């Protein structure tokens, strides 16, 4: 697996589901030495069972949670199956996910979503069809059949003859990929020696075969953790900055929120224009700093008059362009906060129609959603750019309308003041 620590979290989660079965309400419970759901039975509910032997030959429309010495599923499970025990055999249909913790798991049936398995031996036979990903931590792993998603496997010995439509990630000891295996993605294996993976002739690999040392994999995980930490630290910083903005400039924030909600396309256009102005001011600032250096040099030569002129112009332009650049940077940074406020408000309104605008909870929820969306590959950066520019445009419109309103109120007061008698 890409992150070995995640294996233990998943295992704990599986065991927690099984051990917490007795506390569930409104479900069907069975226990005993031999629990049998025959092919004549149809349980329209979640099913919880414990015992020495559990056999499911009928239909269960909900989830199955079972803890036993031996469990076999030959019927149909409409939800997911959470199984713990010594021997687990599945040759029926599970329309959800299959989660397993125990000694031996054998799958020769259909799984509509993912498989997460931890044990001594895990086998996916010829009849196995998994529609999504497979994650395995075991001593011995055998993979056959069809897997539509990615495979992550941490094991001492792995033998693969399956059709895998996604990527294959291997970690641990020896691994063999033999015909008629077809890997439509990349193969990445983490091992101390490069020859830990045996790729037999006749195997089809559409992607690349990548070998990583365990140290390199650990560095990748560390860099990933740093990246995630940075993203959520940025989210928290934006949240704190948003609280300060709402406290000090609430009328402007309310007007900016209103402009974004009612005039989205105009806000985008204003944001693009603002970005162009900001870019121009940054160029002017850089040019003015360079001009100041050039003017200083000219003062000591024959072109002292030109040097004085250049210094005067650059001295005037530096504070102006600096102020506009800093202000524009703050507005651009605040753009995602305004959009976050709107996104959070619209989401909260789904279950609480009386939700207040500009609340801290809506801002935090909106920023969290935006952080997750920005992390998407390829499209995340484009969404970030559009969000920032549109939010900044809404702030520019909000400032403009607030000033117009203030001028209008000022004129109204002057016109209403009686003249001298």
N, C-alpha and C positions, 0 to 999 in steps of 0.2 A: 504493500500500500504506500501511497505517497507520504502519508503521515502516520508513523507507527503509533503515536499517542492516541490517534482517533480510534484505533482498534479497541482499546480498553474502554473508551467512552461508549462506543456502540455496544460492546459486550455488557457493560453495566446497565445500559438502557434496556437491552433485551431481558436480562434477568429481573430488572425492576418491573417490567410489564408482566412477566410470568408470576413473580411473587406477589404482585398487587392484584392478582385476579380475584382473590376472595373478597376484596372490598368493592368490586363493581356492582352496580345496581341495575335492575331491569334487564338482566341477561339470563341465559340458560346455563345451569351448572350440572355437571355430572362428575361423580367420583366412584372409585371401586377398583377391584382387581382387574376387571375386564369391562371397559367402556366401549360399546359398539353402537355406531350410528349406521344402520343398515341402508341399503339402497332404496328402501321403501320410506325412509324418514326424510322429512324436509323441515329443517329448523330455520324459521324466519327471524333470526336474532343473532346476536353475538354468542359464541359458544366457549365456555370455560370448562376444562376437564383436567383431572389428575388421577393417576392410578398406575398399576403395573403395566397394563397394555391398553392402548387406545386405538380403535379402528374407525375410520370415517369413510364409509362407502356411499353415504347418501349426499344430500345437498344442504349446505349451511350458507345462508345468504349474507351473514355478517362476518366479523373477524373470528378467528379461532386462536385461543391461547391454551396451550396444553403443556403439562409437565408429567413425564412418565418414563418408565424404563424403555418402552418401545412404543412408537407411534407410527401408524401407517395411514396415508391419505390416498384413497383410490377414487373418491367422489369429487364433488365440486365445492370450493370455498369461494363465496362471492367477494369477501374482503381480503384481508391479509392474514397470514398464519404466523404466530409467534410461538416457537416450539423449543422446549428444553428437555433433554433426556439423553439416554445412552445410544439408542438406535432410532433413527428417523428415516422413514422411506416415503417418498412422494411420487406417485405415478398417475395422479388425477389432474385436476385443474384448480389452480389458485389464481384468482383474477387480480388480486392485489400483490403485495410483496411477501416474500418468505424470509423470516428471520430465525436463525438457529443458533443455539449454544448447547454443546454437548460433546459426545464422543464421535459418532459417525452419522453423516447425512448422505443419503443417496437420492438423487432426483432423476426421474425418468418421465416427468410429466410437464405440464404447462404452467408457467408463472407469468402473470400479466404485467408485473412491474419488476422490482429489483429483488436480488438475493443478497442478504448479508449473513454470513455464516462463520462460526468459530468453533473449532473442535479438533479432534485428532485426525480424522479422515473425512474429506468432502469429495463426493463423486457426482458429476453431472454426466449421465449416461447418454446413449444415442438418441433416446426419446425425449431428452430435455429440450425445452424451448423457453428461453427467457427473453421477454420483450424489452427489458431495460438493462441496467448495470448489474454486475456481479462483483461483490467485495468479499474476500475470503482470507481468513487467518487460520492456518492448520499445519499439521505435520506433513501429511500426504494429501495431494490434490490431483484429481483426474478430471479433465474437462473435455467433454464431447458434446454432440448436439449442436444447437444454434443459440447464440447469444447476440441479441440485437444492439446492445450498448457496449460500454467499456467494461474491461475486466481489470481489477486490482487484486493481486494475490501475494500474500506473504506466507511462505512455506519452505520446508526443508527440501521436499521433492515434489516436482510438478510435472505432469505429463498431459500434453494438450493435443487433441486431434479435432477440436471444435471449429465451427465457423463463427468468427467474432467480427461483428460489423464495425465495432469501434476500436479504440486503442487497447493494447495489452500492456499492463505494468506488472513486473515481477520483482520480488525482493526476497532474498534469503539464500537458499542452497542451490542445488542442481535443478535445471529446468530443461525439458525436452519438448520440442514442437515437431510433430511428425505428421505425415500425410494421413488423411486428406485435409489437414488443417488449412483454413483460409483466414488470414488476418487482414481486414480491410483498412486498418489504421496503422499506427506506429507500434513498435515493440520497444519498450523501455525496461531494462532489467538492471537492478542494483545488486552488485555482488563484488566480492573482493577480487575475483579472477575473471578475466574476460571470457574464458572458455566455460563459464558456469552455465551458459545457454547453448544447448545443442539444437541447431536448426537443420533438420534433415532435408534431404533432397526431395523435391516434389511438393514442398510447402509453398503456398502463395502468400506473400507479404506485400501489400499495396503501398505501405508507407516505409518509414526508415526503421532501422534496427539501431538502438542507442544503448550503449553501455555506460553506467555510472558507478563510480566507487561509492561506498557508504558515506565517506567523508563529504563528497560532492553533493550527495542527496541531502545530508544534514545541513549543508550550507544553503541549499535551495529552500529547505523548510524554514531555516532561520530568516532568510530574506523575505519569504512569504509572510512570516509572522510579523516582521518589522513593517512590511507594507500594510498589512491589516491594521496593526497598531497605529500607524501613521494616519490611515484613513479615518479611524474612529476618534483619534485625537483631534484631527481637523474638524470633524463633525462637532465635537464638544466645544472647540474654540469658536466655531461659527454660532453655536447655540448661545454661548456666553456673550459674544459680540451682539447677537440679535436682541438679547435681553437689555443690554445697555442702550441700543438704538431705540427700542420701544419705550424705554424709560425717559430718554432725553428728547426724542423727536417723534413722539406718538402721532401728532397730526400729520406729519409728512408720511409716516409709515401707513396710516389709514388711507391717505389719498393715493399712495403708490399701490397699495393692495387693491383699491377700487379700480385704478387705471388698468392694472394687470388683469383683473377679473372681467372688465367690460370692454377693454380695447387691446386685446392680445396682439393683433397684427400691428397696430400703431406702436405698441410698446417695443416690438421686435425692430421696427424701422427706426425708432428713436435710439434704441440700443446700438444698432449698426452705425448710425450717425455719431453717437457718442464715442464709440470705439475708434472711429476714424479721427475724431478730434483729439482723443487721448493719444493716439499714435503720433499725430502731428506735433502735439505738445512735447512728447518725449523726444522726438527728433530735434525740436527747437531747443530743448534743454541741453541735449548732448552737444548740439552745434554751438550753443552759447558758452558752454564750459570750454570747448576747444578754442573758440574765438577769444576767450579771456586769456588763455595761455599764449595764443598768437599775439594778442595786443600787448601783453607784458614783454614779450621778446622784441616787438617793434619799438617799444619806448626807448630802448638803449641804442637804436640805430638811426639811420637817416630818415626813417619814416615815423618819427615820433608823433607827428600830427595824426597820421593814420592810426597809430597805436592807441592814441587817446580816444579817437572816435570809436574804434572797435571795442575798447574797454567800457566806454559809456553805454553803447548799445547792449553789449553782453551783460553788463551789470543791471540794466533795466529788465532784460528778458529773463534772466535766471530766476528771480523770485516769482514772476508771473507764471512762467512755464512750470516751475516747481509746484506752485500752489495748484494749478490746474491738473498736473500729473498726479499729485498725491490725492486730490479730491476725486479725480476720475478713477484712480485705483481703488479707493474706498467704496465708491458707488458700484464699481464692477464686482468687488468682493461681496457687497451686500446684495447683489442681484439674486444669488441662489437662496439667500435667506427669505426674500420676499416671495420667491416661487415656492420655497418650502412651506411658508405660512399658508399659501393658497392650497397646495397639495394636501397638507395636513388637515386644513379646514374642510375640504371637500370629502376626505376620507372619514373624518369624525362625523360629518353630517349624514353619512349613510346609516348610522345607527343612533345618532342623536341630532335630530333636525334643529334643535334650539342651540346648537353649538355657537360659541362666541368667536368672532374674528380676532386675530392677533393674540390668541392665547398661547401660553408657553407650551402646553401639551400639543397643540396643532403644529407649532414650530418644530418641536423635537421630533414628532412623528414624520413631518414632511421632510426634514433634513435627513432622517434615517432612511426614508424611502429613496431620496435622491442619491445618497451615498451608495446604496445598493445598486441603483440603476447606473450610476457613473462607473461602477466597477465592471460592468458588462464589457466583454471583449468587442473590439472594433467599433460598435455604435456608442459605447459609453462616453468616449471623449467628445463625439459630435453632440450628444445630448447635453453634456456638461457645457459645451460652448454655447449652444442655443439657449440653454437655461440661464446662464450667466448674462448673456447679451440682452435677452428679453427682460429679465428682472431688473437689470441696470436701466433699460429703457423705461420701464414702469416707474422707477425712482426719479428719473429725469422729468417725466411727465408729472409725477406727483409734486415735485418741488416747484415746477412751473405753475401748476394750478393753485398750489397753496399761496404762492406769491401774488398771483392775480387776485385771489380772494382777499388777501390782506390789503392790496391796493384798492380794491373795490370798497371794502369796509372803511378804509381811511378816507376815500373820497366821499362816501355817504355821510360820515361824521362831519366832515367840513361843510358839506352842503346843507346839513341840518342845523348847523350852528347859526343863530341869529346874528345879523350884522349890528353895527353900532347904531343906536337910536339918535 
